[in-house]
Amino acid sequence: MIYQEQQGQGADIVLIHGWGMHGGIWAAVAERLAQRYRVTRVDLPGHGNSPMPAGGFDLPRLARMVMDDVPQPATWVGWSLGGMVAMQAAIQQPQAVNTLVTIASLPQFVRGDDWPDAMPRGTLSGFADHLQENYPATLKRFLALQVRGTENERELLRLIQQQVASRPQPAPEALRLGLEILRTSNLRPQLNQLNCPCHLFFGERDMLVPIKAARAMHALLPQARC
């Protein structure tokens, strides 16, 4: 079982957070959406109030654990790692996801010879190398990259840090496995299986997921709105 919070009434929306976070970061978004929809926020396994599962997880298991505990069908909204989980769920069990929405997310986060508009491999490797030495500093660096270039950057960083600190720290193994998913997963060959409406959001100043990736994603998913 994973921890979840539900509010509102209407068609179902599932909100999935990114690496190192928890469902609490969606609080303001959920409050607005709940005026028209039934909104479910989850803590991914090993994050926030969700326990770390025995045997760990990979991307398919992560998607399965969320699908087992949330309403179906639903619109899935995923940020970063959460977007990859949402893509996997839509591929794995199409009837569970009637609309896919991703924010700053890719089917392959690391650059490749045929996938240049993604994250340098060294960025994620650097997070992995420093994770065991100093988790708080690693997460702070990750959060700082998320908000760099935004208006009121320091204020926004402080707010996100407060939200992250409102629940228990992620299990170290959950962080390691999450980074491993981001480093090694490639869902590009399977995206043509998606038949649901897709809405893909990218940030013009995003330091981790380049805005150029929007063009590459539209080539993979011509029916998507980017």
SVG drawing of the C-alpha trace seen along z (x, -y; Angstrom):
<svg xmlns="http://www.w3.org/2000/svg" viewBox="-18 -37 48 46">
<polyline fill="none" stroke="black" stroke-width="0.4" points="0.0,0.0 1.2,-3.5 0.2,-6.6 -2.3,-8.8 -4.5,-11.9 -7.8,-12.5 -10.0,-15.6 -12.8,-16.9 -15.4,-15.2 -15.7,-14.4 -13.5,-12.8 -10.3,-11.4 -6.9,-13.0 -3.8,-11.3 -0.8,-13.5 2.7,-11.9 5.7,-13.7 9.3,-13.6 12.5,-12.2 13.2,-12.9 9.8,-14.5 6.3,-13.5 2.7,-14.2 2.7,-17.2 4.4,-19.3 1.2,-19.2 -0.9,-20.8 -1.7,-24.1 -2.3,-22.5 -4.6,-19.8 -6.6,-22.5 -7.5,-24.2 -8.1,-21.1 -10.4,-19.7 -12.9,-22.4 -13.9,-20.4 -12.3,-17.0 -11.5,-14.2 -7.7,-14.5 -5.5,-11.8 -1.9,-12.6 0.4,-9.7 3.7,-9.3 5.8,-7.0 7.2,-3.9 10.0,-4.8 9.0,-8.5 7.1,-10.6 4.7,-8.4 4.9,-5.4 7.1,-2.5 9.9,-1.1 8.8,2.1 10.6,5.4 12.7,6.2 12.9,2.6 11.4,1.5 12.0,0.9 9.9,-1.3 7.3,1.4 6.8,2.3 6.6,-1.4 3.8,-2.0 2.0,1.2 2.1,0.2 0.6,-3.1 -2.1,-1.6 -3.0,0.9 -3.9,-1.9 -5.5,-4.7 -8.8,-5.1 -9.2,-3.9 -9.5,-5.3 -7.9,-8.6 -5.9,-11.5 -2.3,-10.9 -0.2,-14.0 3.5,-13.3 6.4,-15.6 9.9,-14.5 10.3,-10.9 6.5,-10.9 6.0,-11.6 8.0,-8.6 5.9,-6.5 2.8,-7.9 4.1,-7.0 4.9,-3.5 1.4,-3.0 -0.2,-4.2 1.9,-1.7 1.5,1.1 -2.2,0.8 -3.9,-1.6 -7.3,-1.3 -6.0,-2.8 -4.8,-6.1 -7.4,-8.0 -5.2,-11.1 -1.5,-11.5 0.0,-14.8 3.7,-15.2 5.7,-18.1 9.5,-18.4 9.6,-14.7 11.0,-12.5 10.9,-8.8 14.7,-8.8 16.3,-11.3 19.9,-10.8 21.4,-11.8 22.2,-9.3 23.7,-9.5 20.2,-9.6 18.7,-11.6 20.8,-14.7 18.2,-17.0 18.3,-15.4 20.3,-15.4 24.1,-14.8 24.9,-11.4 27.3,-13.1 24.6,-15.1 22.7,-12.0 25.9,-10.2 27.0,-13.2 23.8,-13.0 24.3,-9.2 27.9,-9.7 27.0,-12.3 23.8,-10.7 25.2,-8.4 27.7,-11.0 25.3,-13.8 21.6,-13.3 20.4,-16.8 23.0,-18.6 22.3,-16.4 18.6,-17.1 19.2,-20.8 21.4,-20.9 18.7,-19.1 16.0,-21.5 18.2,-24.5 18.5,-23.3 14.7,-22.9 14.1,-26.6 17.1,-28.2 16.2,-31.1 12.7,-31.5 11.4,-34.7 11.8,-34.9 14.2,-32.0 15.3,-32.0 11.7,-32.4 10.5,-29.5 13.5,-27.3 12.7,-28.0 9.0,-27.2 9.8,-23.8 12.3,-22.9 9.7,-23.6 7.2,-21.4 9.7,-18.6 10.6,-18.8 7.0,-18.4 7.1,-14.6 9.7,-12.0 12.9,-11.9 12.9,-9.4 14.5,-6.0 18.1,-6.1 17.4,-3.0 14.3,-4.6 16.5,-7.6 19.1,-5.3 16.6,-3.2 14.8,-6.3 18.1,-7.7 18.8,-4.3 15.4,-4.5 16.2,-8.0 19.7,-6.9 18.8,-3.7 15.1,-3.7 14.2,-4.2 10.5,-4.2 10.9,-5.8 10.4,-2.5 7.1,-2.0 5.6,-5.4 3.8,-4.5 1.6,-2.2 0.0,-5.3 -3.5,-5.9 -4.7,-8.3 -4.6,-12.1 -1.1,-13.4 -0.2,-16.8 3.5,-17.5 4.7,-20.6 8.3,-21.9 9.9,-24.9 11.8,-27.4 14.5,-27.9 14.5,-24.3 18.1,-23.4 17.5,-19.6 15.1,-18.9 16.0,-21.2 13.2,-23.0 14.5,-21.5 13.2,-18.2 9.7,-19.3 10.4,-19.1 11.9,-15.6 8.9,-14.5 6.5,-15.8 8.3,-13.8 7.7,-10.7 4.2,-11.6 2.7,-13.6 -0.7,-13.5 0.6,-15.1 0.1,-18.7 3.5,-20.2"/>
</svg>
